[in-house]
Amino acid sequence: MNDSRTLQLIAGLVPPASRVLDLGCGRGELLAHLRDQRQCSGYGVEIDDANVLASTQRGVDVIQLNLEEGLQLFDDQSFDMVLQLDTMQHLRNTERMLRETARVGRLGIVSFPNFAHWPNRLSVLRGRMPVTKVLPYQWFDTPNIRVGTFADFEALAGHCGLRILDAFGIQEGKIVRWAPNLRASVAVFKFERATPDPAVIDGDGQD
């Protein structure tokens, strides 16, 4: 979230005065922006010591927590909005965290690098993993555990019982709505939980 234009585009999806939980809040830039410009309140969750310190110095309330451990700390629907921005690709249990995002928030927003962006496809056709502004690492030193596409998330959202309320791509700080799976380097989705969690239905049947 270092790109100020991308930050503003994401912030525009958050209703004013919302109670927000930012998962993987980094240095707290977005939460500080939401507090100052949209009168929002809430918390960030971050594991990195330096990022926790930077967030605190911005006056952002931050909880140091490993997201792989889940969000049992928070009650159902305890936030108006839960943000999971540029985080999914670093998590081992992506599906679990997406379900948790929908559980603790009335609305959720995710963003992640879109591996189906056309320069990435071209790199793969040439036999090499892509290295771009959004995916800046070599294959052997990347912190990303997985890669995904705009179309992949649409399928995952349906699998998790989520209703997509808005979806678009971002390319060079501009919104891309036509063919975003091909034309955008970043995918953005706003969603809500549309049905009872399929994992619960398939499990013990309790809600």
N, C-alpha and C positions, 0 to 999 in steps of 0.2 A: 504493500500500500504506500510505496514511496512516491508514486505518480499523483500529483495534486489533482489533476483533472479526473483520474479514475476515482480518487477519494470522494470528490464532489458528486460524481455520478452515482456512486454507491450510497452516499449520504442522502441523496435525493429520494431514495426508496424508503427511507425511514420516516414515519410520521412524526411531526413535532411533538415534543413532550413525552416521547416513548420511554419506557423502562427497557434498557438494552443490555444484553450480555454479548460480549465480543470474545469469541473463542480463538485463541492465538492472536492476541491484540497487538503483538509486536511492541513498538515503542509508544503506543497509546495515541497516535496521531488522529485516528478516526474518532475515537471516543471523545477526545478533547474537542474536535471539530463539532461533533454532535451536541456536546454540552454547550459550547459557546454560540453556535449558529442555529441550533434547532431545539434548545432547552431540554435536551434529553438527560437522563440519569442512568446509572447502572454500574456494571462491573466489567473489567477485562479479566481474561484467564490467560496466563502466560507461564512458560516454564523457564525461559532463559533469564539468568540473573541480571544481565545488563539491560535487557528489555524491561524487566520488572522495575528496575531503578529508574530508567528513563520515563516510564509511565507514571511512576510516583512523583517524579519531578514536574510532570505536567499537571499534577493534581488529579490524576485518574486513579480511581479505586481499582486495585488489581489483586487477584488471587493467584498465588503461585501454585500451579497444579499441572500434572501430566494428563493431557486429554485422553491418553490411552486408558486411563483408569476410570473413565466415564464421568457422568455429571450427577451422581447420587446426592451430591451436596445440595442440589436445587430441586424444589418441588415442581410438580406438573404445572404448566402454564403460569409460571412465576414471573415471566418477562413478556413484554409486548413484542419484542423482536430479538431474535438470536442470530448473530452474525458468525459465519464460518468462512472467512475470506483468505484465499491463498493458503489454506490449511489442509484440505482434504488429501492432497497428494503426498503429505508427509505422514499420514496416519496408517497404521496397519489394519485397524478395524473401521474402515470408512463407513460401511453400512450401519454399524452400531452407533457411530457418532451422529450420522444423519438422523436416525430414529430419535436419539437423545435430543438433538437440536429441535425436532418437531415436538418432542414431549414437553420440554421446559419453556418453549416459546409459542405464543399464539401465531406468530409469523416467523419465517426464517429466510435468510439470504445466504447463498453460497456463491463463491467465485473461485475459479481455478484456471490454470493454463489449458487451453484447448489444443490437444495434440493433433487434431484434424485440420488445423490451420494449414493453408496450402503450402507455405514454405517448409513446414514440417513434413508434409507428404512428399515434397520434392526431395528433401534430404534422405528420406527413407528409400525412395526410388533409386537414389544414387548409391545406396548401400551404407549410409552413415546415419547415426542418431543426430537429430537436430540440435544446434546450439544457437539460441536466439536471445533477444532482450528479455523475453518472458521465461524462457528455459535456458539460462545462461551457463549451465554446467556441462562438463563432459560426462559421458555415460558412466565413467568409473569413479567420479567424485561427487555425483549429484546427491543432495539430501532427499530427493523425491523417491518415495517407495514405489509409486505407481504413476502412470499417466492415464488420462481419460479424455473424452471428447464431449462436445455439446450434446451429440446424439446419445452417447452413453448415459449421461446424467438424466435425460428424459426417460430412458428405460428404467433406470434405478429409482427415480421418483415414483413411477407407477408401481414398481415392485414393493416400495415401502409405504404405499397408501397415501402419497402426497398429491395435493392439487397444485399445479404450477399456476401462479397468478400473473407472473411476468417473466419473460426470458429474452435475453439479447446478448450479443457479443460486444466486446470493446476492442477497438483497434486504433492505436495512436491517439488515445484519449477521446475517441468518438464512438457513439453507439452504432452498432451494426445489427439491423433487424432482418435484412434480406440475406439468406444463405449464411448465417453466422457460423455454422459448422465448418464452412470452407474459408470464410473471409475474415474471421476474427481470431485474435491470439488469446483472448480471455473470454471465458463463458461466465454469465451471471444469471442466477435464477432466484426468484422470490416465490415462496411457497407457503402453504399451510397444510396441516394434517386433515385429509379429506375423509378418512375412514379409520375405524379402530385399527391399531397396529397389527399387521398380518402375523408378526412373530408371536403376539399374544393369542390371537385366534388359533394359530396352529399349535400352540403350546398347551397351557392348562385351561384355556377358555375363560380365564378371569380378566376383568378390566381394571 
